[in-house]
Amino acid sequence: MENFKTSADTLFILLGAIMILAMHAGFAFLELGTVRRKNQVNALVKILVDFSISTLAYFFIGYGIAYGVNFFSGAEVLAEKSGYELTKFFFLLTFAAAIPAIVSGGIAERAKLNPQFAATFLLVGFIYPFFEGIAWNNAYGVQDWLKASFGENFHDFAGSVVVHAVGGWIGLAAVLMLGARRGRYHRDGGIAGAHPPSSIPFLALGAWILIVGWFGFNVMSAQTLDKVSGLVAMNSLMAMVGGTLVALVMGKNDPGFVHNGPLAGLVAVCAGSDLMHPLGALITGGVAGGLFVIMFTLTQNRWKIDDVLGVWPLHGLCGAWGGIAAGIFGLKSLGGMGGVAFMSQLVGTLMGVAIALAGGLLVYGALKKTVGIRLDAEEEFNGADLSIHKISGSPERETLW
């Protein structure tokens, strides 16, 4: 039967969930190594608590919006069919929780903790699952419309758009609402301080954790053993390599670009990793690596957008490129397996971007107007870690840190 799931399927998707859960350590160390030392504890606390809040938001609200499933039956009912549906929730939760983890890197070093936790609940509970349901559960008939109009559904195998572009464009909204860090730019628009990474080894460790976990992120998006494809693993590898080497050359050996290059490639290949020829994946990843270097430099130096980890170029733009690239290199005429239409990919990608940007502006705009989202001058000057001490109410904890 089509809906029958074996115990092996449950174990398979559980292992995928664990690998993606481990990627959140990668997000943490990537941010930890990039921010200044006075903000490192804040980065670690934020990622872990955001994941916990995401779990509750997705359990009680988000998963129901996306898939029409709730968990308010008895435990015996929930455990039927080896508990596959429960494990699937865990797997998809790790995707959903990537949204605040992505945003966290953009707003680092000047965002208040509690308003960010509130934003996490709203984003994972409402904004993200709204588009997730459209892309992955045929909600609101959008996929049917795309198929009728352009011949194929919008295809996003592992979340270039659903996860990464959505997270990156929400991150852009949050960064714009917050404004630049104090001391980052002069009043006349010149660059005052570059704020270099505090620890290249931690940054590199974060990148490597993410790279390894990504093979669970992509390959195990098949969700059942009978649908596993070695092509997805090969394409992920090729995109990673392409992103790394192009970022190395265009970034002039800068270690920050070198370690974000593979992430850019992996972000971009998610959507079409099950369809592309490996050469198409290599090109997709290479373009993404170059796109990140160029756009990170432009946002920081020319446009004065203080996106600390470059989450908009890395996730927002490379994710959008990945959605479109699936409609190019997934075509049979370019060595792909077919089953995609360029216009469906373009429209679906733009829809995801629009929903994310509007949702991000709505959530962060409302929080900014009501409770404020930015640290005060003292906290920002002394470090975001100071706000944790104030919230805890335990001055003696400072001796532990």
Secondary structure, DSSP 8 states (H G I E B T S, - for coil): -TT---HHHHHHHHHHHHHHHHHHHHHHHHHHHHS-GGGHHHHHHHHHHHHHHHHHHIIIIIHHHHHS----S-HHHHTTGGGHHHHHHHHHHHHHTHHHHHHHHHSTTTB-HHHHHHHHHHIIIIIHHHHHHHHHH-GGGHHHHHHHHHSS----SS-IIIIIIHHHHHHHHHHHHH---TTSB-TTS-B------S-HHHHHHHHHHHHHHHHHHHHGGG-SGGG--HHHHHHHHHHHHHHHHHHHHHTTT-HHHHHHHHHHHHHHHTTTTTTS-HHHHHHHHHHHHHHHHHHHHIIIIIS----TT-HIIIIIIHHHHHHHHHHHHTSGGGTS-----HHHHHHHHHHHHHHHHHHHHHHHHHHHHHT--B--HHHHHH-THHHHHHHHT-GGGGGG-
